[in-house]
Amino acid sequence: MLSHTIFSLSFAVIAMSLASDGLPSFSVIFWIMVAFLSARTGANAINRFIDAEIDAKNPRTSTRQLPQGEIRKKEVIVLTVVCFLIMIFAAAMLNPLCLILSPIALFLMVIYSYTKRFTWACHLVLGLTSALAPVGAWIAVTGELAWLPILIGTANTLWVAGFDVIYGSQDYEFDTKNNIHSIPARFGVDHALKIAASFHGITIILLVVIGLLSSQLGALYYIGLGLIAILFIIEHRIISPENLSNVKLASYNINQVISIVFLLFGTTAALL
């Protein structure tokens, strides 16, 4: 699902570029991309498997492949297992620390789908799972962890959690009736949208701090952040508790553009 993959791809590529002070070898780039794409595909597949019954009840998701019987659960499990095995193999091809930490990544990718059953913080768990990409890319290059990739991962976490809260607002009635936990269901749509805005505000602050801490990121990086800040403002201005008709545009389409902007400006700044 390339449209979903892009939400972590930009952070992963920038983290990789900063870690290597340019670009790492072709083999490192190759195995990072293999690990990244297989993990993301497997995570999406297992999410659809775990949520199949919930998706069937929700009018918004009832047309997905599993509820419609277009694919079988066995097929989804096979796809998930294959993807996760490829991810573990790719991690082993990178360095020992990547391999050692790969079970943690697998755990988060599986447990996320269950969190909506018991905690409104499920959006943050989704964000944390996405943040595995930049942190993992850094470790893949350097073989060790540092504070900068943790900050990049935290920014990725809050960014994804913020737009996932916006997206979840459209399911407020369904979630409250079916005991599905989410920030909108717990705090109401009005407060949820304010929480999402605060997440994105902190994201911008963290990205500025990352720029200040990294000598590789210059003026071009901050121009990109300025564009992202404008897009965040637009995103939060086109929705309200009274008008959620633009939820998909605000939560996905605009953030896809944000990811591309961050990828282009951030990577170019890191490589110059």
C-alpha positions as CSV (number, residue, x, y, z in Angstrom):
1,M,0.0,0.0,0.0
2,L,2.2,2.8,-1.3
3,S,-0.2,5.5,-0.3
4,H,0.3,4.5,3.3
5,T,4.0,3.7,3.0
6,I,4.9,7.3,2.2
7,F,4.0,8.4,5.7
8,S,7.2,6.9,7.1
9,L,9.3,6.8,3.9
10,S,10.3,10.5,4.1
11,F,11.5,10.2,7.7
12,A,13.3,7.0,7.0
13,V,15.2,8.4,4.0
14,I,16.2,11.6,5.8
15,A,17.3,9.6,8.9
16,M,19.4,7.4,6.6
17,S,20.9,10.4,4.8
18,L,21.8,12.1,8.1
19,A,23.3,8.9,9.6
20,S,25.6,8.3,6.6
21,D,26.4,12.0,6.1
22,G,25.2,11.6,2.5
23,L,24.2,8.3,1.1
24,P,25.3,4.8,2.4
25,S,26.3,2.0,0.1
26,F,23.9,0.6,-2.4
27,S,23.5,-2.6,-0.5
28,V,22.6,-0.8,2.7
29,I,20.0,1.3,0.8
30,F,18.6,-1.9,-0.8
31,W,18.2,-3.8,2.4
32,I,16.7,-0.8,4.2
33,M,14.1,-0.5,1.5
34,V,13.4,-4.3,1.5
35,A,13.0,-4.3,5.3
36,F,10.8,-1.1,5.1
37,L,8.4,-2.2,2.4
38,S,8.0,-5.8,3.6
39,A,7.4,-4.6,7.2
40,R,4.8,-2.0,6.0
41,T,3.0,-4.5,3.8
42,G,2.9,-7.1,6.5
43,A,1.7,-4.6,9.1
44,N,-1.2,-3.5,6.8
45,A,-2.1,-7.1,6.1
46,I,-2.2,-8.2,9.7
47,N,-4.2,-5.1,10.6
48,R,-6.9,-6.1,8.1
49,F,-6.9,-9.6,9.4
50,I,-7.2,-8.6,13.1
51,D,-9.9,-6.0,12.4
52,A,-11.9,-8.0,9.9
53,E,-15.0,-8.3,12.1
54,I,-14.9,-4.7,13.2
55,D,-14.5,-3.6,9.5
56,A,-17.5,-5.7,8.6
57,K,-19.7,-3.9,11.1
58,N,-18.5,-0.4,10.2
59,P,-20.3,1.0,7.0
60,R,-17.1,2.9,6.1
61,T,-14.9,-0.2,6.0
62,S,-17.4,-2.9,5.2
63,T,-16.4,-2.8,1.5
64,R,-12.8,-3.9,2.2
65,Q,-11.6,-7.1,0.7
66,L,-11.9,-9.4,3.8
67,P,-15.5,-8.3,4.8
68,Q,-16.5,-8.7,1.1
69,G,-15.0,-12.2,0.8
70,E,-12.7,-11.1,-2.0
71,I,-9.8,-12.7,-0.2
72,R,-9.5,-15.3,2.5
73,K,-8.1,-14.9,5.9
74,K,-5.6,-17.7,5.2
75,E,-4.2,-15.8,2.3
76,V,-3.7,-12.7,4.4
77,I,-1.9,-14.7,7.1
78,V,0.4,-16.2,4.4
79,L,1.2,-12.8,3.0
80,T,1.9,-11.4,6.5
81,V,4.2,-14.3,7.4
82,V,6.1,-14.0,4.2
83,C,6.5,-10.2,4.5
84,F,7.7,-10.5,8.1
85,L,10.2,-13.2,7.3
86,I,11.6,-11.0,4.5
87,M,11.9,-8.1,7.0
88,I,13.8,-10.3,9.4
89,F,16.1,-11.5,6.7
90,A,16.7,-7.9,5.5
91,A,17.5,-6.9,9.1
92,A,20.1,-9.7,9.3
93,M,21.7,-8.5,6.1
94,L,22.1,-5.0,7.6
95,N,23.8,-5.6,11.0
96,P,23.4,-7.6,14.2
97,L,21.6,-4.8,16.1
98,C,18.9,-4.6,13.4
99,L,18.4,-8.4,13.7
100,I,18.3,-8.3,17.5
101,L,15.7,-5.5,17.5
102,S,13.5,-6.9,14.8
103,P,11.2,-8.8,17.2
104,I,10.4,-5.5,18.9
105,A,9.3,-4.1,15.5
106,L,7.2,-7.2,14.8
107,F,5.5,-7.0,18.2
108,L,4.5,-3.3,17.7
109,M,3.2,-4.0,14.2
110,V,1.0,-6.8,15.5
111,I,-0.1,-5.3,18.8
112,Y,-1.2,-2.0,17.3
113,S,-4.3,-3.5,15.8
114,Y,-5.4,-4.7,19.3
115,T,-4.9,-1.4,21.1
116,K,-8.2,0.2,19.9
117,R,-9.9,-2.5,22.0
118,F,-8.5,-1.3,25.3
119,T,-6.9,2.2,25.0
120,W,-7.6,5.6,23.5
121,A,-3.8,5.9,23.0
122,C,-4.0,3.6,20.0
123,H,-3.2,6.6,17.7
124,L,0.1,7.0,19.5
125,V,0.9,3.3,19.2
126,L,0.3,3.6,15.4
127,G,2.7,6.6,15.3
128,L,5.3,4.7,17.3
129,T,5.1,1.8,14.9
130,S,5.6,4.2,12.0
131,A,8.6,5.7,13.8
132,L,10.3,2.4,13.6
133,A,11.2,3.3,10.1
134,P,13.5,6.3,10.7
135,V,15.0,4.8,13.9
136,G,15.6,1.5,12.1
137,A,17.2,3.3,9.1
138,W,19.6,5.1,11.4
139,I,20.6,1.8,13.1
140,A,20.9,0.1,9.7
141,V,23.6,2.7,8.7
142,T,25.4,3.2,12.0
143,G,24.8,0.0,13.9
144,E,23.9,2.0,17.0
145,L,21.2,4.3,18.4
146,A,21.5,8.0,19.1
147,W,19.4,10.9,20.3
148,L,18.8,12.4,16.8
149,P,16.9,9.4,15.4
150,I,14.9,9.3,18.6
151,L,13.8,12.9,18.0
152,I,13.1,12.1,14.3
153,G,11.0,9.1,15.4
154,T,9.2,11.2,18.0
155,A,8.3,13.7,15.3
156,N,7.1,10.9,13.1
157,T,5.0,9.5,15.9
158,L,3.2,12.7,16.7
159,W,2.6,13.6,13.0
160,V,1.0,10.2,12.3
161,A,-1.0,10.1,15.5
162,G,-2.3,13.6,14.8
163,F,-3.7,12.8,11.4
164,D,-5.0,9.4,12.5
165,V,-7.0,11.2,15.2
166,I,-8.5,13.4,12.5
167,Y,-9.3,10.3,10.4
168,G,-10.8,8.6,13.5
169,S,-13.2,11.5,14.1
170,Q,-15.5,10.3,11.4
171,D,-16.0,7.0,13.3
172,Y,-17.0,8.7,16.5
173,E,-20.6,7.3,16.6
174,F,-19.6,3.8,15.5
175,D,-16.7,3.7,18.0
176,T,-18.8,4.9,21.0
177,K,-21.6,2.4,20.2
178,N,-19.2,-0.6,19.7
179,N,-16.8,0.1,22.6
180,I,-13.9,0.9,20.2
181,H,-11.3,3.1,22.0
182,S,-10.0,6.2,20.4
183,I,-9.2,9.8,21.3
184,P,-12.4,11.1,19.6
185,A,-14.5,8.4,21.4
186,R,-12.8,9.2,24.7
187,F,-12.7,13.0,24.6
188,G,-15.2,14.0,21.9
189,V,-14.6,15.2,18.4
190,D,-14.0,18.9,19.4
191,H,-11.3,18.1,21.9
192,A,-9.9,15.4,19.6
193,L,-9.3,17.9,16.8
194,K,-7.5,20.2,19.3
195,I,-5.3,17.3,20.4
196,A,-4.5,16.5,16.8
197,A,-3.5,20.1,16.2
198,S,-1.3,20.1,19.3
199,F,0.4,16.9,18.1
200,H,1.2,18.7,14.8
201,G,2.4,21.8,16.6
202,I,4.8,19.8,18.6
203,T,5.9,18.0,15.4
204,I,7.0,21.3,13.9
205,I,8.9,22.2,17.0
206,L,10.7,18.9,17.0
207,L,11.6,19.2,13.3
208,V,13.0,22.7,14.0
209,V,15.1,21.2,16.9
210,I,16.3,18.4,14.6
211,G,17.5,21.0,12.1
212,L,19.3,22.9,14.9
213,L,21.0,19.8,16.1
214,S,22.1,18.6,12.7
215,S,24.9,20.5,10.9
216,Q,23.8,18.9,7.6
217,L,20.4,20.6,7.4
218,G,20.4,24.2,6.2
219,A,18.1,26.9,4.8
220,L,16.4,24.6,2.3
221,Y,15.3,22.3,5.2
222,Y,13.6,25.3,7.0
223,I,11.9,26.4,3.7
224,G,10.4,22.9,3.6
225,L,9.3,23.2,7.2
226,G,7.6,26.5,6.5
227,L,5.6,24.9,3.7
228,I,4.7,22.0,6.0
229,A,3.5,24.4,8.7
230,I,1.3,26.1,6.1
231,L,-0.1,22.7,5.0
232,F,-0.8,21.9,8.7
233,I,-2.7,25.1,9.1
234,I,-4.8,24.4,6.0
235,E,-5.4,20.8,7.2
236,H,-6.8,22.0,10.5
237,R,-8.8,24.8,9.1
238,I,-10.8,22.8,6.6
239,I,-12.4,20.5,9.3
240,S,-14.5,21.2,12.4
241,P,-16.7,19.1,14.7
242,E,-19.7,20.5,12.7
243,N,-18.2,19.7,9.3
244,L,-16.2,16.5,8.9
245,S,-16.8,16.2,5.1
246,N,-13.1,17.0,4.4
247,V,-11.7,14.4,6.8
248,K,-10.1,12.3,4.1
249,L,-8.6,15.3,2.4
250,A,-7.3,16.6,5.8
251,S,-6.0,13.3,7.2
252,Y,-4.6,11.6,4.2
253,N,-4.3,13.7,1.0
254,I,-2.7,16.8,2.6
255,N,-0.4,14.6,4.7
256,Q,0.7,12.7,1.6
257,V,1.8,16.1,0.2
258,I,3.5,17.0,3.5
259,S,5.4,13.7,3.3
260,I,6.6,14.5,-0.2
261,V,7.6,18.0,0.7
262,F,9.5,16.8,3.7
263,L,11.2,14.1,1.6
264,L,12.3,16.5,-1.1
265,F,13.4,19.4,1.0
266,G,14.8,17.3,3.9
267,T,16.8,14.8,1.7
268,T,18.1,17.5,-0.6
269,A,19.3,19.6,2.4
270,A,20.9,16.5,3.9
271,L,22.8,15.6,0.7
272,L,24.0,19.1,-0.3
